[in-house]
Structure formats: structure tokens, C-alpha cells
Amino acid sequence: MINTTINLTVNGQDQQCPAETLLPDLLLQLKMNPQLVAIEYNGEILHRQFWPKTVIQEGDRLEVVTIVGGG
């Protein structure tokens, strides 16, 4: 198997990840806590139940918003 990388955009920044990367693994690679973020995937909010089955594809666009607590 050839180890290839794909290009994607996360929060307006060009990123790369290994082909066949699942969304939760990408978040961990980016040092983001999957429990504390919301994701817009290619222009649509992606519900958390779909994350484990979402394979990152070449050219994907993600907006990752961190949930901030406060008071």
C-alpha cells in the first residue's frame, strides 16, 4: 500500500493528512479535543453521530469551532 497524503482546508488553513483518515483521528492529529468542538464539513454542520464514519477526502473544507465555557 502506498502511503499517500491528501490536502484539505481547516479553518481557512491548508493542511495535510494521511489518506483514509477518519474525522476523529484528524481532530486528534490537530490537537483538538473532539468533545469540545463543533464541525462544519464542506459547508454543512456535521452531527457528531456521523464523525466516526466520516473519511477525510482530498479537498475537504472543515470549519472547527471550539466550545468555550464561561460565565
Distance bins in CASP14 RR format, pairs under 12 A and 6 or more apart:
PFRMAT RR
TARGET T0000
AUTHOR 0000-0000-0000
RMODE 2
METHOD distances of the structure
MODEL  1
1 18 0 0 0 0 0 1 0 0 0 0 0
1 19 0 0 0 0 1 0 0 0 0 0 0
1 20 0 0 0 0 1 0 0 0 0 0 0
2 18 0 0 0 0 0 1 0 0 0 0 0
2 19 0 0 0 0 1 0 0 0 0 0 0
2 20 0 0 0 0 0 1 0 0 0 0 0
3 17 0 0 0 0 0 1 0 0 0 0 0
3 18 1 0 0 1 0 0 0 0 0 0 0
3 19 0 0 0 0 1 0 0 0 0 0 0
3 20 0 0 0 0 0 1 0 0 0 0 0
3 21 0 0 0 0 0 1 0 0 0 0 0
4 16 0 0 0 0 0 1 0 0 0 0 0
4 17 0 0 0 0 0 1 0 0 0 0 0
4 18 1 0 0 1 0 0 0 0 0 0 0
4 19 1 0 1 0 0 0 0 0 0 0 0
4 20 0 0 0 0 1 0 0 0 0 0 0
4 21 0 0 0 0 0 1 0 0 0 0 0
4 58 0 0 0 0 1 0 0 0 0 0 0
5 14 0 0 0 0 0 1 0 0 0 0 0
5 15 0 0 0 0 1 0 0 0 0 0 0
5 16 1 0 1 0 0 0 0 0 0 0 0
5 17 1 0 0 1 0 0 0 0 0 0 0
5 18 1 0 1 0 0 0 0 0 0 0 0
5 19 1 0 0 1 0 0 0 0 0 0 0
5 20 0 0 0 0 0 1 0 0 0 0 0
5 21 0 0 0 0 1 0 0 0 0 0 0
5 26 0 0 0 0 0 1 0 0 0 0 0
5 29 0 0 0 0 0 1 0 0 0 0 0
5 56 0 0 0 0 0 1 0 0 0 0 0
5 58 0 0 0 0 1 0 0 0 0 0 0
5 59 0 0 0 0 0 1 0 0 0 0 0
6 14 0 0 0 0 0 1 0 0 0 0 0
6 15 0 0 0 0 1 0 0 0 0 0 0
6 16 1 0 0 1 0 0 0 0 0 0 0
6 17 1 0 0 1 0 0 0 0 0 0 0
6 18 1 0 0 1 0 0 0 0 0 0 0
6 19 1 0 1 0 0 0 0 0 0 0 0
6 20 0 0 0 0 1 0 0 0 0 0 0
6 21 1 0 0 1 0 0 0 0 0 0 0
6 26 0 0 0 0 0 1 0 0 0 0 0
6 55 0 0 0 0 0 1 0 0 0 0 0
6 56 1 0 0 1 0 0 0 0 0 0 0
6 57 1 0 0 1 0 0 0 0 0 0 0
6 58 1 0 1 0 0 0 0 0 0 0 0
6 59 1 0 0 1 0 0 0 0 0 0 0
6 60 0 0 0 0 1 0 0 0 0 0 0
7 13 0 0 0 0 0 1 0 0 0 0 0
7 14 1 0 0 1 0 0 0 0 0 0 0
7 15 1 0 0 1 0 0 0 0 0 0 0
7 16 1 0 1 0 0 0 0 0 0 0 0
7 17 0 0 0 0 1 0 0 0 0 0 0
7 18 0 0 0 0 0 1 0 0 0 0 0
7 19 0 0 0 0 0 1 0 0 0 0 0
7 56 0 0 0 0 0 1 0 0 0 0 0
7 57 0 0 0 0 0 1 0 0 0 0 0
7 58 1 0 0 1 0 0 0 0 0 0 0
7 59 1 0 1 0 0 0 0 0 0 0 0
7 60 0 0 0 0 1 0 0 0 0 0 0
7 61 0 0 0 0 0 1 0 0 0 0 0
8 14 1 0 0 1 0 0 0 0 0 0 0
8 15 1 0 1 0 0 0 0 0 0 0 0
8 16 1 0 0 1 0 0 0 0 0 0 0
8 17 1 0 0 1 0 0 0 0 0 0 0
8 18 0 0 0 0 0 1 0 0 0 0 0
8 19 0 0 0 0 0 1 0 0 0 0 0
8 21 0 0 0 0 1 0 0 0 0 0 0
8 23 0 0 0 0 0 1 0 0 0 0 0
8 26 0 0 0 0 1 0 0 0 0 0 0
8 29 0 0 0 0 0 1 0 0 0 0 0
8 30 0 0 0 0 0 1 0 0 0 0 0
8 41 0 0 0 0 0 1 0 0 0 0 0
8 42 0 0 0 0 1 0 0 0 0 0 0
8 55 0 0 0 0 0 1 0 0 0 0 0
8 56 1 0 0 1 0 0 0 0 0 0 0
8 57 1 0 0 1 0 0 0 0 0 0 0
8 58 1 0 0 1 0 0 0 0 0 0 0
8 59 1 0 1 0 0 0 0 0 0 0 0
8 60 1 0 1 0 0 0 0 0 0 0 0
8 61 1 0 0 1 0 0 0 0 0 0 0
8 62 1 0 0 1 0 0 0 0 0 0 0
8 63 0 0 0 0 0 1 0 0 0 0 0
8 64 0 0 0 0 0 1 0 0 0 0 0
9 15 1 0 0 1 0 0 0 0 0 0 0
9 16 0 0 0 0 0 1 0 0 0 0 0
9 17 0 0 0 0 0 1 0 0 0 0 0
9 40 0 0 0 0 0 1 0 0 0 0 0
9 41 0 0 0 0 0 1 0 0 0 0 0
9 42 0 0 0 0 1 0 0 0 0 0 0
9 43 0 0 0 0 0 1 0 0 0 0 0
9 56 0 0 0 0 0 1 0 0 0 0 0
9 57 0 0 0 0 0 1 0 0 0 0 0
9 58 0 0 0 0 0 1 0 0 0 0 0
9 59 1 0 0 1 0 0 0 0 0 0 0
9 60 1 0 0 1 0 0 0 0 0 0 0
9 61 1 0 1 0 0 0 0 0 0 0 0
9 62 1 0 0 1 0 0 0 0 0 0 0
9 63 0 0 0 0 1 0 0 0 0 0 0
9 64 0 0 0 0 0 1 0 0 0 0 0
10 16 0 0 0 0 0 1 0 0 0 0 0
10 17 0 0 0 0 1 0 0 0 0 0 0
10 21 0 0 0 0 0 1 0 0 0 0 0
10 23 0 0 0 0 0 1 0 0 0 0 0
10 26 0 0 0 0 1 0 0 0 0 0 0
10 27 0 0 0 0 1 0 0 0 0 0 0
10 29 0 0 0 0 0 1 0 0 0 0 0
10 30 1 0 0 1 0 0 0 0 0 0 0
10 31 0 0 0 0 0 1 0 0 0 0 0
10 32 0 0 0 0 1 0 0 0 0 0 0
10 37 0 0 0 0 0 1 0 0 0 0 0
10 39 0 0 0 0 1 0 0 0 0 0 0
10 40 0 0 0 0 0 1 0 0 0 0 0
10 41 0 0 0 0 0 1 0 0 0 0 0
10 42 0 0 0 0 0 1 0 0 0 0 0
10 56 0 0 0 0 1 0 0 0 0 0 0
10 59 0 0 0 0 0 1 0 0 0 0 0
10 60 0 0 0 0 1 0 0 0 0 0 0
10 61 0 0 0 0 1 0 0 0 0 0 0
10 62 1 0 1 0 0 0 0 0 0 0 0
10 63 1 0 0 1 0 0 0 0 0 0 0
10 64 1 0 0 1 0 0 0 0 0 0 0
10 65 0 0 0 0 0 1 0 0 0 0 0
11 30 0 0 0 0 1 0 0 0 0 0 0
11 32 0 0 0 0 0 1 0 0 0 0 0
11 37 0 0 0 0 0 1 0 0 0 0 0
11 39 0 0 0 0 0 1 0 0 0 0 0
11 40 0 0 0 0 1 0 0 0 0 0 0
11 61 0 0 0 0 1 0 0 0 0 0 0
11 62 1 0 0 1 0 0 0 0 0 0 0
11 63 1 0 1 0 0 0 0 0 0 0 0
11 64 1 0 1 0 0 0 0 0 0 0 0
11 65 0 0 0 0 1 0 0 0 0 0 0
11 66 0 0 0 0 0 1 0 0 0 0 0
12 40 0 0 0 0 0 1 0 0 0 0 0
12 60 0 0 0 0 0 1 0 0 0 0 0
12 61 1 0 0 1 0 0 0 0 0 0 0
12 62 0 0 0 0 1 0 0 0 0 0 0
12 63 1 0 0 1 0 0 0 0 0 0 0
12 64 0 0 0 0 0 1 0 0 0 0 0
13 30 0 0 0 0 1 0 0 0 0 0 0
13 61 0 0 0 0 0 1 0 0 0 0 0
13 62 0 0 0 0 0 1 0 0 0 0 0
13 63 0 0 0 0 0 1 0 0 0 0 0
13 64 0 0 0 0 0 1 0 0 0 0 0
14 59 0 0 0 0 1 0 0 0 0 0 0
14 60 0 0 0 0 0 1 0 0 0 0 0
14 61 0 0 0 0 0 1 0 0 0 0 0
14 62 0 0 0 0 0 1 0 0 0 0 0
15 21 0 0 0 0 0 1 0 0 0 0 0
15 26 0 0 0 0 1 0 0 0 0 0 0
15 27 0 0 0 0 0 1 0 0 0 0 0
15 29 0 0 0 0 1 0 0 0 0 0 0
15 30 1 0 0 1 0 0 0 0 0 0 0
15 32 0 0 0 0 0 1 0 0 0 0 0
15 56 0 0 0 0 1 0 0 0 0 0 0
15 58 0 0 0 0 0 1 0 0 0 0 0
15 59 0 0 0 0 0 1 0 0 0 0 0
15 60 0 0 0 0 1 0 0 0 0 0 0
15 61 0 0 0 0 0 1 0 0 0 0 0
15 62 0 0 0 0 1 0 0 0 0 0 0
15 64 0 0 0 0 0 1 0 0 0 0 0
16 26 0 0 0 0 0 1 0 0 0 0 0
16 29 0 0 0 0 1 0 0 0 0 0 0
16 30 0 0 0 0 0 1 0 0 0 0 0
16 56 0 0 0 0 0 1 0 0 0 0 0
16 58 0 0 0 0 0 1 0 0 0 0 0
16 59 0 0 0 0 0 1 0 0 0 0 0
16 60 0 0 0 0 0 1 0 0 0 0 0
17 23 0 0 0 0 0 1 0 0 0 0 0
17 25 0 0 0 0 1 0 0 0 0 0 0
17 26 1 0 1 0 0 0 0 0 0 0 0
17 27 0 0 0 0 0 1 0 0 0 0 0
17 28 0 0 0 0 0 1 0 0 0 0 0
17 29 1 0 0 1 0 0 0 0 0 0 0
17 30 0 0 0 0 1 0 0 0 0 0 0
17 55 0 0 0 0 0 1 0 0 0 0 0
17 56 1 0 1 0 0 0 0 0 0 0 0
17 57 0 0 0 0 0 1 0 0 0 0 0
17 58 0 0 0 0 0 1 0 0 0 0 0
17 59 0 0 0 0 0 1 0 0 0 0 0
17 60 0 0 0 0 1 0 0 0 0 0 0
17 62 0 0 0 0 0 1 0 0 0 0 0
18 25 0 0 0 0 1 0 0 0 0 0 0
18 26 0 0 0 0 1 0 0 0 0 0 0
18 29 0 0 0 0 1 0 0 0 0 0 0
18 55 0 0 0 0 0 1 0 0 0 0 0
18 56 0 0 0 0 1 0 0 0 0 0 0
18 58 0 0 0 0 0 1 0 0 0 0 0
19 25 0 0 0 0 0 1 0 0 0 0 0
19 26 0 0 0 0 0 1 0 0 0 0 0
19 55 0 0 0 0 1 0 0 0 0 0 0
19 56 0 0 0 0 1 0 0 0 0 0 0
19 57 0 0 0 0 1 0 0 0 0 0 0
19 58 0 0 0 0 1 0 0 0 0 0 0
19 59 0 0 0 0 0 1 0 0 0 0 0
19 60 0 0 0 0 0 1 0 0 0 0 0
20 26 0 0 0 0 0 1 0 0 0 0 0
20 54 0 0 0 0 0 1 0 0 0 0 0
20 55 1 0 0 1 0 0 0 0 0 0 0
20 56 0 0 0 0 1 0 0 0 0 0 0
20 57 0 0 0 0 1 0 0 0 0 0 0
20 58 0 0 0 0 0 1 0 0 0 0 0
21 27 0 0 0 0 1 0 0 0 0 0 0
21 28 0 0 0 0 1 0 0 0 0 0 0
21 29 1 0 0 1 0 0 0 0 0 0 0
21 30 0 0 0 0 0 1 0 0 0 0 0
21 54 0 0 0 0 1 0 0 0 0 0 0
21 55 1 0 0 1 0 0 0 0 0 0 0
21 56 1 0 1 0 0 0 0 0 0 0 0
21 57 0 0 0 0 1 0 0 0 0 0 0
21 58 0 0 0 0 0 1 0 0 0 0 0
21 60 0 0 0 0 0 1 0 0 0 0 0
21 62 0 0 0 0 0 1 0 0 0 0 0
22 28 0 0 0 0 1 0 0 0 0 0 0
22 29 0 0 0 0 0 1 0 0 0 0 0
22 34 0 0 0 0 0 1 0 0 0 0 0
22 50 0 0 0 0 0 1 0 0 0 0 0
22 51 1 0 0 1 0 0 0 0 0 0 0
22 52 1 0 0 1 0 0 0 0 0 0 0
22 53 1 0 0 1 0 0 0 0 0 0 0
22 54 1 0 0 1 0 0 0 0 0 0 0
22 55 1 0 0 1 0 0 0 0 0 0 0
22 56 1 0 0 1 0 0 0 0 0 0 0
22 57 0 0 0 0 0 1 0 0 0 0 0
23 29 0 0 0 0 0 1 0 0 0 0 0
23 30 0 0 0 0 0 1 0 0 0 0 0
23 32 0 0 0 0 0 1 0 0 0 0 0
23 34 0 0 0 0 1 0 0 0 0 0 0
23 37 0 0 0 0 0 1 0 0 0 0 0
23 39 1 0 0 1 0 0 0 0 0 0 0
23 41 1 0 0 1 0 0 0 0 0 0 0
23 42 0 0 0 0 0 1 0 0 0 0 0
23 46 1 0 0 1 0 0 0 0 0 0 0
23 47 0 0 0 0 0 1 0 0 0 0 0
23 48 0 0 0 0 1 0 0 0 0 0 0
23 49 0 0 0 0 0 1 0 0 0 0 0
23 50 0 0 0 0 1 0 0 0 0 0 0
23 51 1 0 1 0 0 0 0 0 0 0 0
23 52 1 0 0 1 0 0 0 0 0 0 0
23 53 0 0 0 0 1 0 0 0 0 0 0
23 54 1 0 1 0 0 0 0 0 0 0 0
23 55 1 0 0 1 0 0 0 0 0 0 0
23 56 1 0 0 1 0 0 0 0 0 0 0
23 57 0 0 0 0 0 1 0 0 0 0 0
23 60 0 0 0 0 1 0 0 0 0 0 0
23 62 0 0 0 0 1 0 0 0 0 0 0
23 64 0 0 0 0 0 1 0 0 0 0 0
24 30 0 0 0 0 0 1 0 0 0 0 0
24 32 0 0 0 0 1 0 0 0 0 0 0
24 33 0 0 0 0 0 1 0 0 0 0 0
24 34 1 0 1 0 0 0 0 0 0 0 0
24 35 0 0 0 0 0 1 0 0 0 0 0
24 37 0 0 0 0 0 1 0 0 0 0 0
24 39 0 0 0 0 0 1 0 0 0 0 0
24 46 0 0 0 0 0 1 0 0 0 0 0
24 48 0 0 0 0 1 0 0 0 0 0 0
24 50 0 0 0 0 0 1 0 0 0 0 0
24 51 1 0 1 0 0 0 0 0 0 0 0
24 52 1 0 0 1 0 0 0 0 0 0 0
24 53 0 0 0 0 0 1 0 0 0 0 0
24 54 0 0 0 0 1 0 0 0 0 0 0
24 55 0 0 0 0 0 1 0 0 0 0 0
24 56 0 0 0 0 0 1 0 0 0 0 0
25 32 0 0 0 0 0 1 0 0 0 0 0
25 34 0 0 0 0 1 0 0 0 0 0 0
25 51 0 0 0 0 0 1 0 0 0 0 0
25 52 0 0 0 0 1 0 0 0 0 0 0
25 54 0 0 0 0 0 1 0 0 0 0 0
25 55 0 0 0 0 1 0 0 0 0 0 0
25 56 0 0 0 0 1 0 0 0 0 0 0
26 32 0 0 0 0 1 0 0 0 0 0 0
26 34 0 0 0 0 1 0 0 0 0 0 0
26 37 0 0 0 0 0 1 0 0 0 0 0
26 39 0 0 0 0 1 0 0 0 0 0 0
26 41 0 0 0 0 0 1 0 0 0 0 0
26 51 0 0 0 0 1 0 0 0 0 0 0
26 52 0 0 0 0 0 1 0 0 0 0 0
26 54 0 0 0 0 1 0 0 0 0 0 0
26 55 0 0 0 0 1 0 0 0 0 0 0
26 56 1 0 1 0 0 0 0 0 0 0 0
26 57 0 0 0 0 0 1 0 0 0 0 0
26 60 0 0 0 0 1 0 0 0 0 0 0
26 62 1 0 0 1 0 0 0 0 0 0 0
26 64 0 0 0 0 1 0 0 0 0 0 0
27 33 1 0 0 1 0 0 0 0 0 0 0
27 34 1 0 1 0 0 0 0 0 0 0 0
27 35 0 0 0 0 1 0 0 0 0 0 0
27 36 0 0 0 0 1 0 0 0 0 0 0
27 37 1 0 0 1 0 0 0 0 0 0 0
27 38 0 0 0 0 0 1 0 0 0 0 0
27 39 0 0 0 0 1 0 0 0 0 0 0
27 41 0 0 0 0 0 1 0 0 0 0 0
27 46 0 0 0 0 0 1 0 0 0 0 0
27 48 0 0 0 0 0 1 0 0 0 0 0
27 51 0 0 0 0 1 0 0 0 0 0 0
27 52 0 0 0 0 0 1 0 0 0 0 0
27 54 0 0 0 0 0 1 0 0 0 0 0
27 56 0 0 0 0 0 1 0 0 0 0 0
27 62 0 0 0 0 1 0 0 0 0 0 0
27 64 1 0 0 1 0 0 0 0 0 0 0
27 66 0 0 0 0 0 1 0 0 0 0 0
28 34 1 0 0 1 0 0 0 0 0 0 0
28 35 0 0 0 0 0 1 0 0 0 0 0
28 37 0 0 0 0 0 1 0 0 0 0 0
28 51 0 0 0 0 0 1 0 0 0 0 0
29 56 0 0 0 0 0 1 0 0 0 0 0
30 37 0 0 0 0 1 0 0 0 0 0 0
30 39 0 0 0 0 0 1 0 0 0 0 0
30 56 0 0 0 0 0 1 0 0 0 0 0
30 62 0 0 0 0 1 0 0 0 0 0 0
30 64 1 0 0 1 0 0 0 0 0 0 0
30 66 0 0 0 0 0 1 0 0 0 0 0
31 37 0 0 0 0 0 1 0 0 0 0 0
31 64 0 0 0 0 0 1 0 0 0 0 0
31 66 0 0 0 0 0 1 0 0 0 0 0
32 38 0 0 0 0 0 1 0 0 0 0 0
32 39 0 0 0 0 1 0 0 0 0 0 0
32 62 0 0 0 0 0 1 0 0 0 0 0
32 64 1 0 0 1 0 0 0 0 0 0 0
32 65 0 0 0 0 0 1 0 0 0 0 0
32 66 1 0 0 1 0 0 0 0 0 0 0
32 67 0 0 0 0 0 1 0 0 0 0 0
33 64 0 0 0 0 0 1 0 0 0 0 0
33 66 0 0 0 0 1 0 0 0 0 0 0
33 67 0 0 0 0 1 0 0 0 0 0 0
33 68 0 0 0 0 0 1 0 0 0 0 0
34 46 0 0 0 0 0 1 0 0 0 0 0
34 48 0 0 0 0 1 0 0 0 0 0 0
34 51 1 0 0 1 0 0 0 0 0 0 0
34 52 0 0 0 0 1 0 0 0 0 0 0
34 54 0 0 0 0 0 1 0 0 0 0 0
34 64 0 0 0 0 1 0 0 0 0 0 0
34 66 0 0 0 0 0 1 0 0 0 0 0
34 67 0 0 0 0 0 1 0 0 0 0 0
35 48 0 0 0 0 1 0 0 0 0 0 0
35 51 0 0 0 0 0 1 0 0 0 0 0
35 66 0 0 0 0 0 1 0 0 0 0 0
35 67 0 0 0 0 1 0 0 0 0 0 0
36 48 0 0 0 0 0 1 0 0 0 0 0
36 64 0 0 0 0 0 1 0 0 0 0 0
36 65 0 0 0 0 1 0 0 0 0 0 0
36 66 1 0 1 0 0 0 0 0 0 0 0
36 67 1 0 1 0 0 0 0 0 0 0 0
36 68 0 0 0 0 1 0 0 0 0 0 0
36 69 0 0 0 0 1 0 0 0 0 0 0
37 45 0 0 0 0 0 1 0 0 0 0 0
37 46 0 0 0 0 0 1 0 0 0 0 0
37 48 0 0 0 0 1 0 0 0 0 0 0
37 51 0 0 0 0 1 0 0 0 0 0 0
37 62 0 0 0 0 1 0 0 0 0 0 0
37 63 0 0 0 0 1 0 0 0 0 0 0
37 64 1 0 1 0 0 0 0 0 0 0 0
37 65 1 0 0 1 0 0 0 0 0 0 0
37 66 1 0 1 0 0 0 0 0 0 0 0
37 67 1 0 0 1 0 0 0 0 0 0 0
37 68 0 0 0 0 0 1 0 0 0 0 0
38 44 0 0 0 0 0 1 0 0 0 0 0
38 45 1 0 0 1 0 0 0 0 0 0 0
38 46 0 0 0 0 1 0 0 0 0 0 0
38 47 0 0 0 0 1 0 0 0 0 0 0
38 48 0 0 0 0 1 0 0 0 0 0 0
38 51 0 0 0 0 0 1 0 0 0 0 0
38 62 0 0 0 0 0 1 0 0 0 0 0
38 63 0 0 0 0 1 0 0 0 0 0 0
38 64 1 0 0 1 0 0 0 0 0 0 0
38 65 1 0 1 0 0 0 0 0 0 0 0
38 66 0 0 0 0 1 0 0 0 0 0 0
38 67 1 0 0 1 0 0 0 0 0 0 0
38 68 0 0 0 0 0 1 0 0 0 0 0
39 45 1 0 0 1 0 0 0 0 0 0 0
39 46 1 0 1 0 0 0 0 0 0 0 0
39 47 0 0 0 0 1 0 0 0 0 0 0
39 48 0 0 0 0 1 0 0 0 0 0 0
39 50 0 0 0 0 1 0 0 0 0 0 0
39 51 1 0 0 1 0 0 0 0 0 0 0
39 54 0 0 0 0 1 0 0 0 0 0 0
39 56 0 0 0 0 0 1 0 0 0 0 0
39 60 0 0 0 0 0 1 0 0 0 0 0
39 61 0 0 0 0 0 1 0 0 0 0 0
39 62 1 0 0 1 0 0 0 0 0 0 0
39 63 1 0 0 1 0 0 0 0 0 0 0
39 64 1 0 1 0 0 0 0 0 0 0 0
39 65 1 0 0 1 0 0 0 0 0 0 0
39 66 0 0 0 0 0 1 0 0 0 0 0
39 67 0 0 0 0 0 1 0 0 0 0 0
40 46 1 0 0 1 0 0 0 0 0 0 0
40 47 0 0 0 0 0 1 0 0 0 0 0
40 60 0 0 0 0 0 1 0 0 0 0 0
40 61 0 0 0 0 1 0 0 0 0 0 0
40 62 1 0 0 1 0 0 0 0 0 0 0
40 63 1 0 1 0 0 0 0 0 0 0 0
40 64 1 0 0 1 0 0 0 0 0 0 0
40 65 1 0 0 1 0 0 0 0 0 0 0
41 47 0 0 0 0 1 0 0 0 0 0 0
41 48 0 0 0 0 0 1 0 0 0 0 0
41 50 0 0 0 0 1 0 0 0 0 0 0
41 51 0 0 0 0 1 0 0 0 0 0 0
41 53 0 0 0 0 0 1 0 0 0 0 0
41 54 1 0 0 1 0 0 0 0 0 0 0
41 55 0 0 0 0 0 1 0 0 0 0 0
41 56 0 0 0 0 1 0 0 0 0 0 0
41 57 0 0 0 0 0 1 0 0 0 0 0
41 59 0 0 0 0 0 1 0 0 0 0 0
41 60 1 0 0 1 0 0 0 0 0 0 0
41 61 1 0 0 1 0 0 0 0 0 0 0
41 62 1 0 1 0 0 0 0 0 0 0 0
41 63 0 0 0 0 1 0 0 0 0 0 0
41 64 0 0 0 0 1 0 0 0 0 0 0
42 54 0 0 0 0 0 1 0 0 0 0 0
42 56 0 0 0 0 0 1 0 0 0 0 0
42 57 0 0 0 0 1 0 0 0 0 0 0
42 58 0 0 0 0 0 1 0 0 0 0 0
42 59 0 0 0 0 1 0 0 0 0 0 0
42 60 1 0 1 0 0 0 0 0 0 0 0
42 61 1 0 1 0 0 0 0 0 0 0 0
42 62 1 0 0 1 0 0 0 0 0 0 0
42 63 0 0 0 0 1 0 0 0 0 0 0
43 60 0 0 0 0 0 1 0 0 0 0 0
43 61 1 0 0 1 0 0 0 0 0 0 0
43 62 0 0 0 0 1 0 0 0 0 0 0
43 63 1 0 0 1 0 0 0 0 0 0 0
44 50 0 0 0 0 0 1 0 0 0 0 0
44 54 0 0 0 0 0 1 0 0 0 0 0
44 60 0 0 0 0 0 1 0 0 0 0 0
44 61 0 0 0 0 0 1 0 0 0 0 0
44 62 0 0 0 0 0 1 0 0 0 0 0
44 63 0 0 0 0 0 1 0 0 0 0 0
45 51 0 0 0 0 0 1 0 0 0 0 0
45 62 0 0 0 0 0 1 0 0 0 0 0
45 63 0 0 0 0 1 0 0 0 0 0 0
45 64 0 0 0 0 0 1 0 0 0 0 0
45 65 0 0 0 0 1 0 0 0 0 0 0
46 52 0 0 0 0 0 1 0 0 0 0 0
46 53 0 0 0 0 0 1 0 0 0 0 0
46 54 1 0 0 1 0 0 0 0 0 0 0
46 56 0 0 0 0 0 1 0 0 0 0 0
46 60 0 0 0 0 0 1 0 0 0 0 0
46 61 0 0 0 0 0 1 0 0 0 0 0
46 62 0 0 0 0 1 0 0 0 0 0 0
46 63 0 0 0 0 0 1 0 0 0 0 0
46 64 0 0 0 0 0 1 0 0 0 0 0
46 65 0 0 0 0 0 1 0 0 0 0 0
47 53 0 0 0 0 0 1 0 0 0 0 0
47 54 0 0 0 0 0 1 0 0 0 0 0
48 54 0 0 0 0 0 1 0 0 0 0 0
48 67 0 0 0 0 0 1 0 0 0 0 0
51 62 0 0 0 0 0 1 0 0 0 0 0
51 64 0 0 0 0 0 1 0 0 0 0 0
54 60 0 0 0 0 1 0 0 0 0 0 0
54 62 0 0 0 0 1 0 0 0 0 0 0
56 62 0 0 0 0 1 0 0 0 0 0 0
END
